[in-house]
């Protein structure tokens, strides 16, 4: 029998048919194993602490969804409640037992997090990719099972092509998913990381990031020293060169003043290490 689409949320899966429901009751907390298919890797400790306080006062109001694994139980849905119950020192918790195979269990974990708790984009992408690789589905098939658009699946999974440092930036909410999609267009990973650091340091919006990327692209390829020559005036005055030298001494960084016309141009500050970047950031924030 074909499984029901999950677009309406976890309840759609749990209500897919009476045959999936084995029973409910209360069991010792120590008999419940965590969900090996849990896509969320990071949990907000303050959120768990608040839920734990509520559990101490009112108990577990919504049963944990589990399945049998030998003489024990494996969590399907309710990771926060399980953690809060441990923190609150409960000895037993209410459960709802379902007869799910691995694929259904994985789908339930994805749905609970995606549609109820809003995973960060990188965790979503990792969850989707692991599911696709594990069960040999394509993006369209996964989209149908989760009730999502195929492009949503593809766009998220493609974020895993970003440089690791940029992925961390998405995970830590330093940049948005929209920023990340723009940065993915920079194929050179070093340039991608450099642009990412600029976006974070300058607090650029998505629109401003797009404009900066377009501007740098229009400047043409960089020479061996990283300078862009296209569009620059033919010569710098002694005054401009003096200003460059003064700023180099002050910042201890490579500084270039690029003149586009009589009254237009830009400053280029190049850092060669993370220490340089942090020091420059500190100066700019003063």
C-alpha positions as CSV (number, residue, x, y, z in Angstrom):
1,X,0.0,0.0,0.0
2,X,1.4,3.4,-1.0
3,X,2.2,5.6,2.0
4,X,0.3,8.9,2.4
5,X,2.0,12.2,1.6
6,X,3.4,14.1,4.5
7,X,2.5,17.6,3.4
8,X,0.0,18.0,6.2
9,X,2.6,17.2,8.8
10,X,3.5,14.4,11.2
11,X,-0.2,13.7,12.0
12,X,-0.7,12.7,8.3
13,X,1.9,9.9,8.7
14,X,0.7,8.8,12.1
15,X,-2.8,8.6,10.8
16,X,-1.9,6.7,7.7
17,X,-3.8,3.7,8.8
18,X,-4.9,1.7,11.9
19,X,-2.3,-1.0,11.0
20,X,0.5,1.4,12.0
21,X,-0.8,1.9,15.5
22,X,0.2,-0.9,18.0
23,X,-0.8,0.8,21.2
24,X,0.0,3.3,23.8
25,X,0.9,3.4,27.5
26,X,3.7,4.5,29.8
27,X,7.2,3.0,30.0
28,X,10.4,3.5,31.9
29,X,12.5,6.3,30.4
30,X,15.6,4.1,30.3
31,X,13.9,1.7,27.8
32,X,13.7,4.4,25.1
33,X,16.6,4.8,22.7
34,X,17.2,8.0,20.8
35,X,16.2,8.3,17.1
36,X,19.2,7.3,14.9
37,X,17.6,9.2,12.0
38,X,17.3,12.5,13.9
39,X,18.3,15.2,11.3
40,X,18.7,17.9,14.0
41,X,22.3,17.9,15.4
42,X,22.1,20.9,17.6
43,X,19.4,21.6,20.3
44,X,18.9,24.9,22.1
45,X,19.8,24.3,25.7
46,X,17.7,27.2,27.0
47,X,14.7,25.8,25.1
48,X,15.2,22.3,26.6
49,X,15.6,23.8,30.1
50,X,12.3,25.7,29.7
51,X,10.6,22.6,28.5
52,X,12.1,20.6,31.4
53,X,10.6,23.1,33.9
54,X,7.2,22.7,32.3
55,X,7.6,18.9,32.4
56,X,8.4,19.0,36.1
57,X,5.2,21.0,36.7
58,X,2.8,19.4,34.3
59,X,4.4,16.1,33.1
60,X,4.5,15.0,29.5
61,X,1.3,16.2,27.9
62,X,1.8,14.6,24.5
63,X,3.0,11.0,24.2
64,X,6.4,10.3,22.6
65,X,6.0,8.3,19.4
66,X,8.2,5.1,19.4
67,X,8.6,1.8,17.7
68,X,9.6,-1.6,19.1
69,X,13.3,-2.6,18.8
70,X,13.7,-6.0,20.4
71,X,12.6,-5.6,24.0
72,X,13.2,-1.9,24.0
73,X,11.8,1.1,22.2
74,X,13.3,3.5,19.6
75,X,12.1,7.1,19.5
76,X,10.3,8.2,16.3
77,X,9.2,11.7,17.3
78,X,9.5,13.8,20.5
79,X,13.3,14.4,20.9
80,X,12.8,17.6,22.9
81,X,10.3,16.0,25.2
82,X,12.7,13.0,25.7
83,X,15.6,15.3,26.6
84,X,13.4,17.4,28.9
85,X,12.1,14.3,30.6
86,X,15.7,13.2,31.3
87,X,16.6,16.7,32.6
88,X,13.5,16.7,34.8
89,X,14.4,13.4,36.4
90,X,11.2,11.5,35.3
91,X,11.3,7.8,35.6
92,X,8.6,7.0,33.0
93,X,6.9,8.8,30.1
94,X,3.7,8.2,28.0
95,X,4.3,6.7,24.6
96,X,2.4,5.9,21.4
97,X,3.7,2.8,19.7
98,X,3.7,2.6,15.9
99,X,4.7,-0.2,13.5
100,X,7.1,1.8,11.3
101,X,9.9,0.6,9.0
102,X,13.2,2.5,8.8
103,X,12.0,4.6,5.9
104,X,8.8,5.7,7.7
105,X,10.8,6.4,10.8
106,X,13.2,8.6,8.9
107,X,10.4,10.4,7.1
108,X,8.6,11.1,10.5
109,X,11.9,12.6,11.9
110,X,12.2,14.8,8.9
111,X,8.6,16.0,9.0
112,X,8.6,16.7,12.7
113,X,11.7,18.9,12.4
114,X,11.0,20.6,9.0
115,X,7.4,21.4,9.5
116,X,7.3,22.0,13.3
117,X,10.7,23.1,14.5
118,X,12.4,24.6,11.4
119,X,15.8,23.1,11.1
120,X,18.6,25.3,9.9
121,X,19.2,25.0,6.1
122,X,22.4,22.9,6.4
123,X,20.8,20.4,8.8
124,X,17.8,20.1,6.4
125,X,20.2,19.6,3.5
126,X,22.2,16.9,5.3
127,X,18.9,15.2,6.4
128,X,17.6,15.2,2.8
129,X,20.9,14.0,1.3
130,X,21.2,11.2,3.8
131,X,17.6,10.1,3.2
132,X,18.1,10.2,-0.6
133,X,21.4,8.2,-0.4
134,X,20.0,5.7,2.1
135,X,16.8,4.9,0.3
136,X,17.9,5.5,-3.3
137,X,15.3,8.1,-4.1
138,X,15.6,11.2,-6.4
139,X,14.7,14.7,-5.4
140,X,11.3,14.6,-7.0
141,X,10.4,11.4,-5.1
142,X,11.5,12.8,-1.8
143,X,9.6,16.1,-2.5
144,X,6.4,14.1,-3.1
145,X,6.8,12.1,0.1
146,X,7.3,15.2,2.2
147,X,4.8,17.4,0.4
148,X,7.4,19.9,-0.7
149,X,8.4,21.5,-4.0
150,X,11.2,19.6,-5.8
151,X,13.1,22.8,-6.2
152,X,13.1,23.3,-2.4
153,X,14.8,19.9,-2.0
154,X,17.3,20.6,-4.8
155,X,18.2,24.1,-3.6
156,X,18.9,22.9,-0.1
157,X,20.9,19.9,-1.0
158,X,23.0,22.0,-3.3
159,X,24.1,24.1,-0.3
160,X,26.3,21.2,0.7
161,X,28.5,22.2,-2.3
162,X,29.5,25.4,-0.3
163,X,32.9,25.6,1.3
164,X,32.8,24.1,4.9
165,X,33.4,27.6,6.4
166,X,30.5,29.0,4.5
167,X,28.3,26.1,5.6
168,X,29.2,26.8,9.2
169,X,28.2,30.4,8.6
170,X,24.7,29.2,7.5
171,X,24.5,26.8,10.4
172,X,25.4,29.5,12.9
173,X,22.9,32.0,11.3
174,X,25.7,34.4,10.3
175,X,24.2,34.5,6.8
176,X,20.8,33.5,5.5
177,X,19.9,30.8,3.1
178,X,19.4,33.4,0.4
179,X,23.0,34.7,1.0
180,X,24.2,31.1,0.7
181,X,22.5,30.5,-2.6
182,X,24.3,33.6,-4.0
183,X,27.7,32.5,-2.7
184,X,27.2,29.1,-4.2
185,X,27.6,30.8,-7.6
186,X,31.2,31.5,-6.8
187,X,33.0,28.3,-7.9
188,X,36.4,29.2,-6.5
189,X,36.2,28.2,-2.9
190,X,38.8,30.7,-1.7
191,X,36.9,33.6,-3.3
192,X,33.7,32.2,-1.9
193,X,35.1,32.2,1.6
194,X,36.6,35.7,1.1
195,X,33.2,37.0,-0.1
196,X,31.4,35.3,2.9
197,X,33.7,37.1,5.3
198,X,33.0,40.4,3.6
199,X,29.3,39.8,3.9
200,X,29.5,39.0,7.6
201,X,32.0,41.8,8.4
202,X,29.9,44.4,6.6
203,X,26.5,43.1,7.6
204,X,25.4,43.1,3.9
205,X,21.9,42.4,2.9
206,X,21.1,39.9,0.2
207,X,20.6,42.7,-2.3
208,X,23.9,44.4,-1.3
209,X,25.7,41.1,-1.5
210,X,24.4,40.5,-5.1
211,X,25.5,44.0,-6.1
212,X,29.0,43.5,-4.6
213,X,29.4,40.2,-6.4
214,X,28.3,41.8,-9.7
215,X,30.7,44.6,-9.2
216,X,33.6,42.3,-8.5
217,X,32.7,40.2,-11.5
218,X,32.6,43.3,-13.8
219,X,36.1,44.2,-12.7
220,X,37.5,41.3,-14.6
221,X,40.0,38.6,-13.6
222,X,42.5,39.4,-10.9
223,X,46.2,39.6,-11.6
224,X,48.8,37.6,-9.6
225,X,48.6,40.1,-6.7
226,X,44.8,39.9,-6.6
227,X,44.3,43.3,-8.2
228,X,41.6,44.0,-10.8
229,X,42.8,46.3,-13.6
230,X,39.7,46.6,-15.8
231,X,38.1,50.0,-15.6
232,X,40.8,51.7,-13.6
233,X,42.4,55.0,-14.6
234,X,45.7,54.7,-16.2
235,X,47.9,56.2,-13.5
236,X,47.7,57.1,-9.8
237,X,48.9,60.5,-8.6
238,X,51.7,60.7,-6.0
239,X,49.0,61.8,-3.5
240,X,46.9,58.6,-4.0
241,X,50.1,56.5,-3.8
242,X,51.0,58.3,-0.6
243,X,47.5,57.6,0.9
244,X,47.9,54.0,0.0
245,X,51.2,53.8,1.8
246,X,49.9,55.6,4.8
247,X,47.0,53.2,5.2
248,X,49.3,50.2,4.6
249,X,51.4,51.4,7.5
250,X,48.4,52.1,9.7
251,X,46.5,48.9,9.1
252,X,49.5,46.6,8.4
253,X,47.5,45.2,5.4
254,X,47.7,45.5,1.6
255,X,45.6,48.6,0.7
256,X,44.7,49.7,-2.8
257,X,42.8,52.8,-3.9
258,X,41.1,52.1,-7.2
259,X,40.1,55.2,-9.2
260,X,37.2,54.8,-11.7
261,X,36.9,58.5,-12.6
262,X,37.7,61.9,-11.1
263,X,35.4,61.4,-8.1
264,X,34.6,57.7,-8.1
265,X,36.5,54.7,-6.9
266,X,37.0,52.2,-4.1
267,X,39.3,51.1,-1.3
268,X,40.5,47.4,-1.5
269,X,41.7,46.0,1.8
270,X,43.2,42.5,1.4
271,X,43.7,40.1,4.4
272,X,45.9,37.0,4.1
273,X,45.0,35.3,7.3
274,X,42.2,35.0,9.9
275,X,44.2,37.1,12.3
276,X,44.4,39.9,9.6
277,X,40.7,39.6,9.1
278,X,39.9,39.8,12.8
279,X,42.2,42.8,13.3
280,X,40.7,44.6,10.3
281,X,37.2,43.9,11.5
282,X,38.1,45.4,14.9
283,X,39.4,48.6,13.3
284,X,36.3,49.0,11.1
285,X,34.0,48.6,14.1
286,X,35.6,51.4,16.1
